[in-house]
Amino acid sequence: MTTSAFVTGATGYTGREVVRLLTEAGVETTAHIRPNSSSAATWEEQFRTQGAAVDRTPWEEEAMADTLRRLAPDILYYLVGITAKGARKAEDNPTYESVDYGLFRLLLEAASRAEIRPRVVYLSAMGVREGAKTAYYRARWNAERDLKESGLPFIIARPAMITGPDRDETRVGERLGGALADLTATGLRLFGARRLADRYRSTDNTELATALVDLGLAKDSDNQVVEAEDLKRKENPSG
Ligand SMILES: NC(=O)c1ccc[n+]([C@@H]2O[C@H](COP(=O)([O-])OP(=O)(O)OC[C@H]3O[C@@H](n4cnc5c(N)ncnc54)[C@H](OP(=O)(O)O)[C@@H]3O)[C@@H](O)[C@H]2O)c1
């Protein structure tokens, strides 16, 4: 039987690679693009060319439940999130609470209403923990908590900095953060702290998407929180 996946946040830096790798793996993939997405023109055609279906269901619980009921995906990816800069540019004043947590909550409610039990892959972030002080980490923790309590099979991925030369925005902060993290990782590696180095070094979208697709498809991967170092491709031990 063919495996199917529904990918929210498909137009993002991580999402677009997850869609590409899922289709390559023969998964019946639906890339979700929000109706008002400014990235739709770039990605809709590309996804179809790769063999994915494109869905433009609005972020409304009933509409999303109808779509999920119809498609009944085996794997549900949540790769959505805002940046502070993106939030400033948007007209509807999105916040970490309303997007990184709120839309995910909506998706869980929609899945419950559709009476489906997909494996849910939630893209969180390194350092997320209970009692975190910032709005970003609080939103991410609340989403992780609700997913664990939902009773659905889950994978929570907590990557380090996600960056690469092929990002379509400059994202100076992330580039600098990524460079700093990589420098720290090089130092740690020199001192033999290989696992810690793997934890902190930045990741690009292909490396991360490979891990997310492997975890999504693995037979025995349910109910785990996967930390940054385990989302990296294994480097040559002598390297
Ligand atoms: N970047 C990092 O260094 C890093 C590190 C650790 C964890 N993470 C987490 O991983 C997530 C994904 O990272 P990424 O770099 O792949 O993100 P990205 O390239 O910024 O993509 C974000 C995705 O979310 C969608 N989105 C944004 N605002 C939305 C809204 N108000 N309503 C619905 N959809 C919305 C975007 O759709 P449109 O194309 O339509 O805008 C896009 O598909 C981030 O949100 C972040 O929290 C990031």
The ligand as an SDF file (V2000), in Angstrom:
LIG
                    3D

 48 52  0  0  0  0  0  0  0  0999 V2000
   15.6100   28.7820   10.8950 N   0  0  0  0  0  0  0  0  0  0  0  0
   16.2320   28.2280   11.9130 C   0  0  0  0  0  0  0  0  0  0  0  0
   17.4360   28.4130   12.1520 O   0  0  0  0  0  0  0  0  0  0  0  0
   15.4530   27.2880   12.8270 C   0  0  0  0  0  0  0  0  0  0  0  0
   16.1270   26.5660   13.8110 C   0  0  0  0  0  0  0  0  0  0  0  0
   15.4040   25.6630   14.6030 C   0  0  0  0  0  0  0  0  0  0  0  0
   14.0290   25.5220   14.4100 C   0  0  0  0  0  0  0  0  0  0  0  0
   13.3950   26.2490   13.4570 N   0  0  0  0  0  0  0  0  0  0  0  0
   11.9550   26.0910   13.2880 C   0  0  0  0  0  0  0  0  0  0  0  0
   11.6800   25.4230   12.0710 O   0  0  0  0  0  0  0  0  0  0  0  0
   10.6100   26.0760   11.3950 C   0  0  0  0  0  0  0  0  0  0  0  0
   10.8140   25.9760    9.8980 C   0  0  0  0  0  0  0  0  0  0  0  0
   12.0130   26.6100    9.5360 O   0  0  0  0  0  0  0  0  0  0  0  0
   12.2560   27.0960    8.0490 P   0  0  0  0  0  0  0  0  0  0  0  0
   13.5650   27.7710    8.0550 O   0  0  0  0  0  0  0  0  0  0  0  0
   11.9930   25.9710    7.1110 O   0  0  0  0  0  0  0  0  0  0  0  0
   11.0790   28.1980    7.9110 O   0  0  0  0  0  0  0  0  0  0  0  0
   10.6980   29.1450    6.7000 P   0  0  0  0  0  0  0  0  0  0  0  0
   11.5750   28.9330    5.5260 O   0  0  0  0  0  0  0  0  0  0  0  0
   10.6040   30.5100    7.2530 O   0  0  0  0  0  0  0  0  0  0  0  0
    9.2230   28.6140    6.3060 O   0  0  0  0  0  0  0  0  0  0  0  0
    8.1460   28.8610    7.1280 C   0  0  0  0  0  0  0  0  0  0  0  0
    6.8820   28.2250    6.5540 C   0  0  0  0  0  0  0  0  0  0  0  0
    5.8020   28.6400    7.4080 O   0  0  0  0  0  0  0  0  0  0  0  0
    4.7870   29.2520    6.6080 C   0  0  0  0  0  0  0  0  0  0  0  0
    4.1710   30.3500    7.3450 N   0  0  0  0  0  0  0  0  0  0  0  0
    4.7730   31.4520    7.8520 C   0  0  0  0  0  0  0  0  0  0  0  0
    3.8760   32.2570    8.4470 N   0  0  0  0  0  0  0  0  0  0  0  0
    2.6830   31.6530    8.3140 C   0  0  0  0  0  0  0  0  0  0  0  0
    1.3690   31.9910    8.7160 C   0  0  0  0  0  0  0  0  0  0  0  0
    1.0870   33.1300    9.3690 N   0  0  0  0  0  0  0  0  0  0  0  0
    0.3650   31.1410    8.4150 N   0  0  0  0  0  0  0  0  0  0  0  0
    0.6310   29.9720    7.7680 C   0  0  0  0  0  0  0  0  0  0  0  0
    1.8490   29.5940    7.3390 N   0  0  0  0  0  0  0  0  0  0  0  0
    2.8690   30.4310    7.6210 C   0  0  0  0  0  0  0  0  0  0  0  0
    5.5090   29.7900    5.3850 C   0  0  0  0  0  0  0  0  0  0  0  0
    4.5530   29.9230    4.3360 O   0  0  0  0  0  0  0  0  0  0  0  0
    4.6450   31.1150    3.2180 P   0  0  0  0  0  0  0  0  0  0  0  0
    5.7020   30.6680    2.2550 O   0  0  0  0  0  0  0  0  0  0  0  0
    3.2890   31.1360    2.6740 O   0  0  0  0  0  0  0  0  0  0  0  0
    5.0360   32.3530    3.9700 O   0  0  0  0  0  0  0  0  0  0  0  0
    6.5290   28.6680    5.1390 C   0  0  0  0  0  0  0  0  0  0  0  0
    5.9330   27.6040    4.4380 O   0  0  0  0  0  0  0  0  0  0  0  0
   10.6880   27.5290   11.8690 C   0  0  0  0  0  0  0  0  0  0  0  0
    9.4340   28.0770   11.9250 O   0  0  0  0  0  0  0  0  0  0  0  0
   11.3710   27.4720   13.2080 C   0  0  0  0  0  0  0  0  0  0  0  0
   10.5660   27.7500   14.2910 O   0  0  0  0  0  0  0  0  0  0  0  0
   14.0840   27.1280   12.6710 C   0  0  0  0  0  0  0  0  0  0  0  0
  1  2  1  0
  2  3  2  0
  2  4  1  0
  4  5  1  0
  4 48  2  0
  5  6  2  0
  6  7  1  0
  7  8  2  0
  8  9  1  0
  8 48  1  0
  9 10  1  0
  9 46  1  0
 10 11  1  0
 11 12  1  0
 11 44  1  0
 12 13  1  0
 13 14  1  0
 14 15  2  0
 14 16  1  0
 14 17  1  0
 17 18  1  0
 18 19  2  0
 18 20  1  0
 18 21  1  0
 21 22  1  0
 22 23  1  0
 23 24  1  0
 23 42  1  0
 24 25  1  0
 25 26  1  0
 25 36  1  0
 26 27  1  0
 26 35  1  0
 27 28  2  0
 28 29  1  0
 29 30  1  0
 29 35  2  0
 30 31  1  0
 30 32  2  0
 32 33  1  0
 33 34  2  0
 34 35  1  0
 36 37  1  0
 36 42  1  0
 37 38  1  0
 38 39  2  0
 38 40  1  0
 38 41  1  0
 42 43  1  0
 44 45  1  0
 44 46  1  0
 46 47  1  0
M  CHG  2   8   1  16  -1
M  END
$$$$
